[in-house]
Amino acid sequence: MPNIQCPESNVIRYSGPHVIPRENCVMLPFGETSSDDEILLSGAATSTQDKCEQQLLKVNSVIRDCVQRFDASGKRGGIAVFFTSYARLESFRKATKIDGNSNVTFMGRKCFFEQKESAAEKFNSIELQIDESDREDPDDASSQSNYLSSLLESYKQAIDNEGTAFLFAVFRGSLAEGIDFSDDYCRLLFVVGMPFISPVCDEYDDMKHFLQQRHGKSDGARRASEWYMVQMKQALNQVLGRVLRHRRDF
């Protein structure tokens, strides 16, 4: 761990089995569609809006195939789709032509979307500035909290009443931590891309500079790369933790 302030010789690493049995949970990576079209979500592959939407239509194809199999199995429950940024989520909506009104449906299910003003956008912004003028207004925080409560209540109510619904959200956003989607509130989870922070953001530059000062240029760069991976894994595990809530879940 690159940011632990103690000698690595004093760090004891332990990896234990998950509380949920393997047979209760299936995790599958999708690098291509059922028609063998490769899915590429790198910066180069999504550098323009057209390129991005083209790749996200392939993601849509995978989601549809999986949901159809899910329905065919007779299972019901919520379906969550997490994107690496709100911009990527918005591109998905445009590509699939999912309307933004409150009565929108996708594959016969009600859809609920995390709103734009979220912690994810602030964290992933290239210009991360900590300034008094940027600090959150209490009224804005209250409004965001009320919106979040209303969104979650509506999503869960749709599942209680209709057996299923879609929830579209972003990593490091308001719905990515501290929320309980146990049991039927999420039976199918899609992760669209890995949640790496921007490699050109101040957060990464500052950490790399700190580690290189502390450990030298070469070793510091290596530790910065490790830190970069840890941030991604933590964000991913936060989302998985919203769904896998107890030993009998799934």
Order of alpha helices (4+ residues) and beta strands (2+ residues): alpha-beta-alpha-beta-beta-alpha-alpha-beta-beta-alpha-alpha
